[in-house]
Amino acid sequence: MKAINHIKLEFPSIAGNVRLARIAVAAFASELDYDVSVLEEIKVAVSEAVTNAIVHGYQKDPQGIVTLTASLYDSSLEIVVEDRGRGINKLDQALEPGEGTDPERMGLGFVFMRTFMDELEVTSEPDQGTKVIMRKKLPGEVKAQWFNEN
């Protein structure tokens, strides 16, 4: 399936870029007529995915590169956050609430992503990185309006 529109960002693995990722995706998604509460949920999900890449994938090493892609398809918004960091050894366990590699964090990132998005896919290979794919269905009227205007 081909994307109708998309954005792609690559940025260093530094905490300040979490805000950049949130703002970029929110600006892209705001054109799709999501209500404010849904936009906030999308922003939280993006923040969690990017933070995971920085904190867990690269262990806060600013030399790492995080890739963020947001794509519009005919029925959904798809957001992909990818790193080439250390990967996740026990993915099933990492997806559980309260799990994580940083004892100072609550381990709820994947819970928030799963709760706020309609679909969540996570793939990871040790020492190869992690790819998080999140999808949110488009608001009902957007499909016809967006395609007719553009």
C-alpha positions in Angstrom: 0.0 0.0 0.0 1.4 3.4 -1.0 1.4 6.3 1.4 -0.7 9.4 0.3 1.6 11.7 2.2 4.5 11.2 4.6 7.2 12.9 6.6 10.6 11.4 7.7 13.0 12.8 10.2 16.3 11.5 11.4 17.8 13.0 14.6 20.5 12.3 17.2 19.6 10.3 20.3 19.2 13.3 22.6 16.4 14.0 25.0 15.6 17.4 23.5 14.5 15.7 20.3 11.6 14.0 22.0 9.8 17.4 21.8 10.8 17.8 18.2 9.3 14.4 17.3 6.0 15.2 19.2 5.6 18.5 17.5 6.4 17.2 14.0 3.9 14.4 14.3 1.3 16.6 15.9 1.6 19.1 13.1 1.3 16.3 10.5 -1.7 14.7 12.2 -3.5 18.0 12.9 -4.3 18.2 9.2 -6.4 15.0 9.6 -9.1 16.5 11.8 -8.3 14.4 14.9 -9.8 16.1 18.0 -7.5 17.6 20.5 -7.6 14.7 22.9 -6.7 12.2 20.2 -3.8 14.5 19.1 -2.6 14.5 22.7 -2.7 10.7 22.8 -0.7 10.4 19.6 1.9 12.8 21.0 2.2 10.7 24.1 2.7 7.6 22.1 5.3 9.2 20.0 7.1 10.5 23.1 7.2 7.1 24.6 8.5 5.4 21.4 11.3 8.1 20.9 12.2 8.0 24.6 12.5 4.2 24.5 14.9 4.5 21.5 17.0 7.1 23.3 17.0 5.6 26.8 16.9 1.9 26.1 18.1 1.5 22.5 21.1 3.8 22.7 21.4 4.1 26.5 21.4 7.9 26.1 24.4 7.8 23.7 24.0 11.0 21.6 25.7 9.4 18.7 22.7 7.2 17.9 20.3 8.1 15.2 16.5 7.8 15.7 14.4 7.7 12.5 10.7 8.8 12.7 8.3 8.4 9.8 4.6 9.4 9.8 2.6 8.3 6.8 -1.0 8.9 5.8 -2.8 6.0 4.2 -6.4 5.9 3.0 -7.7 4.7 6.4 -5.0 5.4 9.0 -2.0 7.4 10.2 1.1 5.2 10.6 4.0 6.3 12.8 7.3 4.4 12.8 10.1 5.0 15.3 13.3 3.1 14.6 16.7 2.8 16.1 19.8 0.8 15.4 20.7 0.4 19.1 21.1 -2.6 21.3 17.7 -4.1 20.6 15.5 -6.0 23.1 16.5 -9.5 24.2 13.2 -10.6 25.7 10.6 -8.7 23.6 7.5 -10.4 25.1 8.7 -9.5 28.6 9.6 -5.9 27.6 6.0 -5.4 26.4 4.6 -6.1 29.9 3.7 -3.3 32.2 6.5 -2.3 34.6 9.3 -3.9 32.6 12.3 -2.0 31.4 16.1 -1.6 31.6 16.2 1.6 33.6 15.2 1.2 37.2 14.3 4.9 37.5 11.5 4.6 34.9 8.1 3.0 35.4 8.2 0.7 32.3 4.8 1.9 31.0 5.9 3.1 27.5 4.5 0.2 25.5 1.4 0.3 27.7 0.7 3.9 26.7 1.5 3.2 23.1 -0.9 0.3 23.0 -3.6 2.2 24.9 -3.5 5.4 22.8 -3.0 3.9 19.3 -5.3 1.5 17.5 -2.4 -0.9 16.5 1.1 -1.5 17.9 3.8 -3.7 16.3 7.2 -4.0 17.8 10.1 -5.9 16.2 13.6 -6.0 17.7 16.8 -7.9 17.3 19.6 -7.9 19.9 22.4 -5.5 18.8 20.4 -4.6 15.7 17.8 -2.2 17.0 14.1 -1.8 17.4 11.2 -0.8 15.2 8.0 0.4 16.6 5.0 0.8 14.3 1.9 2.5 15.6 -1.4 3.1 13.7 -4.4 5.3 14.4 -7.5 5.1 12.3 -8.5 8.3 10.5 -11.6 10.2 11.7 -14.6 9.2 9.5 -15.1 12.3 7.5 -11.4 12.9 6.9 -11.0 10.3 4.2 -13.4 11.9 1.7 -12.4 15.5 2.6 -8.7 15.0 2.5 -8.7 13.1 -0.8 -11.1 15.5 -2.5 -9.2 18.7 -1.5 -5.8 17.4 -2.5 
